[in-house]
Amino acid sequence: QSVLTQPPSVSAAPGQKVTISCSGSSSNIGNNYVSWYQQLPGTAPKLLIYDNNKRPSGIPDRFSGSKSGTSATLGITGLQTGDEADYYCGTWDSSLSANYVFGTGTKVTVL
Amino acid sequence: QVQLQESGPGLVKPSETLSLTCAVSGYSISSGYYWGWIRQPPGKGLEWIGSIYHSGSTYYNPSLKSRVTISVDTSKNQFSLKLSSVTAADTAVYYCARHVAGTIFFDYWGQGTLVTVSS
């Protein structure tokens, strides 16, 4: 199982805000940058956030990232039906078994 | 625009070797970045398999290291994955992706290819 824990699911009505947490430890989130990925049904993951809080070109500012200690958070404001997807956090884990790790994934449902 | 495209057999027998290739267009592998493989079993999460630099330097997921080989062919602008002694647990969609060294984030992904391990 993954060393990064996310809630299995979150939901909200269109126009509302959701936040997704990603909980880790000092060997991963605590000392490394976090990125976030959106995976729409049947498609490849897409980079949403990198270096904790930066957005690639073309990603709307409705998506935001933050990090505090050993946890990171993805926020989505102005929720749209097109945001319904799985979301994953990811970071390097510097433990003895050095490894890039993804979170367990969170399904966002737009009610 | 950077594009990645996976190719290879969709069905592999147990105990055999899974082989996939990722063709890169719109960017020269020799120009930099790392190139990696990630997999996703049906209905499950993402797992990083390993990555390679254009120089051939590699690093692998420790849990798969004994069975994984990633290589690069700069003349063809592609890189490859070999996973030996496969079992049903290796059935997954396999993605190739580009990532930055240092902070490590995957900015370009292939569409993925489903590999099923079955006799």
Interface residues (C-beta under 8 A of the other chain):
Chain A: S2 N32 Y33 S35 Y37 T43 A44 P45 K46 L47 Y50 D51 P56 Y88 G90 T91 W92 S97 A98 N99 Y100 V101 F102 G103 T104 G105
Chain B: G36 I38 G45 L46 E47 W48 S51 Y59 N61 P62 S63 Y95 V100 T103 I104 F105 F106 D107 W109 G110 Q111 G112
